[in-house]
């Protein structure tokens, strides 16, 4: 006669055996499925990711900006690099800010503002980071943590210091203009070093720093025309000069919007000069939105 202890032990052993058999069967079936259907499963996940990306591309994206503000153009450039369709809304930030701009950026009341599915994001660098995290294709930030930190450092340096320094000679009185020019050259010197021998700040593709530095593709020519003095020369800044003349950079940065006459007349009244850029004045806007970039590889 079996003891109570023996019966309990046998029953418990059988239960564990059944569980083990089921687990063994499950693991073997899973292994076979993974081996035989690995490519199909991978394809399914690939289709899923592609479908999700297509859904994101169909989402509502709007950019509130001003054609002459490089921070606005940087947001547009990032969206173009990602291939994201968007609606551009021009703002008159000097005379007549729209109710929508005040609604979506009530704190700073400035451009750019990105509106993604009725969710507003302000501040250019914050917007660029949001774009990078939302649309993964054609990354504008490197994968390496240190390189990513350096890209953020230079982008912030450009926005905080270089933009003001390079525009300062436009507004400075003649007695202070040489000092302002020297400050601008110091910034250009730093930007030259940041290229680190590369044609683009992003290495082989346009990255965050290239986007942040977009004003040098346009504003430097205006400063030089306005002051009659050369800031960016191939002799002093060969790398930066080559960068500003890179085909992809030029395609991205040359202004295409009407209204440059407003900028010209504003500067001329301040500088008490004749119209300074008649060739630029003749440029006309041909589209309501910057065209997508077909290729982002450095040729």
C-alpha positions in Angstrom: 0.0 0.0 0.0 1.4 3.3 -1.2 1.9 5.9 1.4 0.3 9.3 1.1 3.7 10.8 0.6 4.5 8.4 -2.3 1.2 9.2 -4.1 1.8 12.9 -3.8 5.3 12.6 -5.1 4.2 10.6 -8.1 1.4 13.0 -9.0 3.7 16.0 -8.7 6.4 14.3 -10.9 3.8 13.6 -13.6 2.7 17.2 -13.7 6.2 18.4 -14.1 6.8 15.8 -16.8 3.8 17.0 -18.7 4.9 20.6 -18.4 8.4 19.7 -19.5 7.0 17.8 -22.5 4.9 20.7 -23.6 7.8 23.1 -23.1 10.1 20.9 -25.2 7.5 20.6 -28.0 7.0 24.4 -28.0 10.7 25.2 -28.1 11.2 22.7 -31.0 8.3 24.1 -33.0 9.5 27.6 -32.4 13.0 26.7 -33.5 11.7 25.1 -36.7 9.4 28.0 -37.5 12.2 30.5 -37.0 14.6 28.5 -39.2 12.2 27.8 -42.0 10.3 31.0 -42.0 13.0 33.5 -40.9 13.0 35.4 -44.2 9.2 35.5 -44.2 9.0 36.9 -40.7 11.7 39.4 -41.5 9.8 40.4 -44.5 6.6 40.8 -42.5 8.4 43.1 -40.0 9.9 45.0 -42.9 6.5 45.5 -44.5 5.2 46.6 -41.1 7.9 49.2 -40.6 7.5 50.4 -44.2 3.7 50.7 -43.7 4.2 52.7 -40.4 6.7 55.0 -42.2 4.2 55.6 -45.0 1.5 56.4 -42.4 3.9 59.0 -40.8 4.5 60.5 -44.3 0.7 61.0 -44.7 0.4 62.9 -41.4 -0.3 66.6 -41.3 2.9 68.6 -41.1 3.0 72.4 -41.2 5.9 74.8 -40.8 5.4 78.4 -39.7 8.4 80.3 -40.8 9.9 83.4 -42.4 11.8 83.1 -45.6 14.8 85.2 -44.4 15.2 83.4 -41.1 17.8 80.6 -41.4 16.2 78.7 -38.5 13.0 78.4 -40.5 14.9 77.2 -43.5 16.7 74.7 -41.4 13.5 73.0 -40.4 12.4 72.9 -44.0 15.7 71.4 -45.0 15.4 68.7 -42.4 11.9 67.8 -43.6 13.2 67.7 -47.2 16.1 65.4 -46.3 13.6 63.1 -44.7 11.2 63.2 -47.6 8.4 64.5 -45.4 5.6 66.4 -47.2 4.7 69.6 -45.4 2.8 72.9 -45.8 4.8 76.0 -45.4 3.0 79.1 -43.9 4.9 82.4 -44.3 4.7 84.7 -41.2 5.2 88.4 -41.1 7.0 88.4 -37.7 8.0 92.0 -37.9 4.6 93.7 -38.5 1.8 91.2 -38.3 2.1 88.0 -36.5 -0.8 85.7 -37.2 -3.2 84.4 -34.6 -2.1 80.9 -35.4 1.5 81.7 -34.6 0.5 83.3 -31.3 -1.7 80.3 -30.6 1.0 77.7 -31.3 4.0 79.5 -29.8 2.5 81.7 -27.0 5.7 81.8 -25.1 8.2 83.2 -27.6 5.9 84.2 -30.4 8.6 83.5 -32.9 9.3 81.2 -35.8 9.9 78.5 -36.6 7.0 76.4 -35.3 6.4 72.8 -36.5 2.8 71.6 -36.3 2.6 67.8 -36.4 -1.0 66.5 -36.2 -2.1 69.7 -34.4 0.8 69.3 -31.9 3.1 72.4 -31.9 6.8 72.3 -31.4 8.9 75.5 -31.1 12.6 76.3 -31.1 14.6 75.2 -34.1 17.0 72.8 -32.4 14.1 71.2 -30.5 12.2 70.8 -33.8 15.2 69.3 -35.5 15.6 66.7 -32.7 11.9 66.0 -32.9 12.1 65.5 -36.7 15.0 63.1 -36.2 13.2 61.0 -33.7 9.9 60.9 -35.6 11.2 60.1 -39.1 14.1 57.7 -38.9 15.2 57.6 -42.5 18.2 59.7 -43.7 19.4 60.5 -40.1 20.9 63.9 -39.4 22.6 62.8 -36.2 25.4 60.3 -36.0 24.9 57.0 -34.1 28.1 57.4 -32.0 27.3 59.1 -28.7 30.4 61.4 -28.7 29.9 62.4 -32.3 26.2 63.1 -31.6 27.2 65.3 -28.6 29.7 67.2 -30.8 27.1 67.8 -33.4 24.7 69.2 -30.8 27.5 71.4 -29.4 28.3 73.0 -32.8 24.7 73.4 -33.7 24.1 75.3 -30.5 27.3 77.3 -30.9 26.1 78.4 -34.4 22.7 79.4 -33.2 23.8 81.2 -30.0 26.9 83.0 -31.3 27.7 82.8 -35.0 24.3 84.0 -36.3 24.5 87.2 -34.3 28.2 87.7 -35.0 28.0 87.3 -38.7 25.0 89.7 -39.0 26.6 92.3 -36.7 28.7 94.0 -39.4 25.5 94.8 -41.4 24.2 97.0 -38.6 27.4 98.4 -37.1 28.4 102.0 -37.7 31.5 102.5 -39.7 33.7 103.2 -36.7 32.8 99.8 -35.2 32.5 97.7 -38.3 36.1 96.4 -38.4 35.7 95.1 -34.9 32.4 93.4 -35.8 34.1 91.9 -38.9 36.9 90.5 -36.7 34.3 88.9 -34.4 32.6 87.4 -37.4 35.9 86.0 -38.7 36.5 84.3 -35.4 33.2 82.5 -35.7 34.1 81.5 -39.3 37.4 80.2 -38.1 35.6 78.0 -35.6 33.3 76.7 -38.2 36.2 76.0 -40.5 37.8 73.8 -37.8 34.6 72.0 -37.1 34.6 70.6 -40.7 37.7 68.6 -39.6 38.8 68.1 -43.2 35.4 66.9 -44.5 33.3 68.4 -47.3 30.2 68.4 -45.1 29.8 68.7 -41.4 27.9 65.4 -41.4 30.8 63.7 -43.2 29.4 62.1 -46.3 25.8 63.3 -45.8 24.1 66.5 -44.7 23.7 66.5 -40.9 22.5 68.6 -38.0 25.5 71.0 -38.2 25.1 71.5 -41.9 21.4 72.4 -41.3 22.3 74.8 -38.5 25.0 76.5 -40.6 22.7 77.1 -43.5 22.8 80.9 -43.1 26.4 81.0 -44.4 25.1 79.9 -47.8 23.1 83.2 -48.1 23.7 85.7 -45.4 27.5 86.0 -45.9 27.0 87.2 -49.5 24.7 89.9 -48.2 27.0 91.0 -45.4 29.9 91.2 -47.9 27.9 93.1 -50.4 26.6 95.5 -47.7 29.9 96.2 -46.1 32.1 96.0 -49.2 34.5 93.7 -47.3 35.2 90.1 -47.7 34.5 87.8 -44.8 34.5 84.3 -46.4 37.5 83.8 -48.7 38.8 80.6 -50.2 42.3 81.7 -49.1 41.5 82.1 -45.4 38.7 79.5 -45.1 39.2 76.9 -47.9 37.1 74.2 -46.3 34.2 76.5 -45.3 34.3 78.1 -48.7 34.1 74.7 -50.4 31.2 73.8 -48.1 29.2 76.9 -49.0 29.7 76.1 -52.7 28.8 72.4 -52.5 26.2 71.5 -55.0 23.8 69.9 -52.4 24.3 72.8 -50.0 23.5 75.3 -52.7 20.5 73.4 -53.7 19.2 73.4 -50.2 20.1 76.9 -49.1 19.7 79.3 -52.0 16.5 81.4 -51.3 13.6 80.9 -53.6 11.0 83.2 -52.0 9.7 86.5 -53.0 10.1 89.4 -50.6 13.8 89.7 -50.7 13.3 93.3 -51.7 11.9 93.8 -48.1 15.2 92.6 -46.7 17.2 94.7 -49.1 15.2 97.9 -48.4 15.4 97.3 -44.6 19.2 97.0 -44.7 19.6 99.9 -47.1 17.6 102.2 -44.9 19.8 101.2 -41.9 23.0 101.5 -43.8 22.0 104.5 -45.8 23.2 102.9 -49.0 21.9 102.2 -52.5 20.2 98.9 -53.1 23.0 96.4 -52.5 22.0 93.1 -54.2 20.1 93.8 -57.5 21.0 90.3 -58.8 19.4 88.7 -55.7 16.5 91.1 -55.9 15.5 89.6 -59.2 15.2 86.1 -57.8 11.5 85.1 -57.7 9.7 82.4 -55.8 8.6 79.6 -58.0 6.9 77.3 -55.6 5.1 77.5 -52.3 7.4 75.0 -50.8 11.0 73.9 -51.1 11.3 70.9 -53.4 12.3 67.5 -52.0 16.0 66.6 -52.2 16.4 63.7 -54.6 19.8 62.6 -53.1 21.6 63.4 -49.9 24.8 61.6 -50.6 27.9 63.8 -51.0 29.0 63.6 -54.6 
